[in-house]
């Protein structure tokens, strides 16, 4: 399974940095705006620990994170 998130609005430099860090295939847009109460980025809906896990995660971990992110996007950042 391949993960695809639209990175076309990122500069070439940010795209390259994400490729080097291992977050290019993640929802991360390199414009972090974390909600202090929930630790959820309001730009990509990743939690800080999920962003770290994505870098080293296997397909199962990335799939679980993607499902959570999709839920948050549809529900304005709510976790449940």
N, C-alpha and C positions, 0 to 999 in steps of 0.2 A: 504494500500500500504506500502510495506517495502522498505526501501532504503538500497542498499548494495554497499559499496565501498570497494575495496580490501585493507585490513589492514595487510595482511600477512607479509609485509616487516617491520612493526613496531615491536619494542621490546614488550615483555609481559608487561613491566612497562608502556610504552606509551599507549598500548591498555587499560590497567586498568585505567590510568589517563583520557583517553578519555571517558571511560564508566562513570566514576565519574563526569566528567564535562558535560556530555550530548552531546558530539560531536562524539561519536563512529560511529553513523549511517550517519555522514556527510562526505563530500568529504575531509575534513581536514586531513592532514597527520602529523600534529605536527612538521612540518619543514617549518616555515613561511619564505617567501621571498617576501615581499611586494614591488610592483612597486610604487615608491613615487608619481608619477603623477596620477595614477589611483586608488591607494589603493587596487589593486587586487593582491592576493598572486599568484606568478608564479609557485607554487608547486601544489596547489589544485584549483586555480581560484576562490576562495571565496573572496568577499570583506570583510573588517573588520566588517562592520555593519551586513552583512549576517551571519557571524560566530556567532555573538552575538544573532541574531534573531533565528538561528537554535536551540540554546539551549532551548529556551522557546516556539518555534513555533509549531503550529499544522500542520496537514498533508497538508493543503492548502499552508501554508507558505513554508514548506519544498519542496513541489512540484514546486512552483514558483522559489525558489532558485536553485533547481536541474536543471531546464530547462535553467536558465541563465548560470549556471556553464558548462553544456554540450555545450552550444553555444560558450562560451569563449574557451573551450578546442579545439573545432573544428576550431576556428578562431584566434588562437594565442593570446588569452587574450583580444581581441577587445570586446567592450560592445555592439556595434551595427553593 
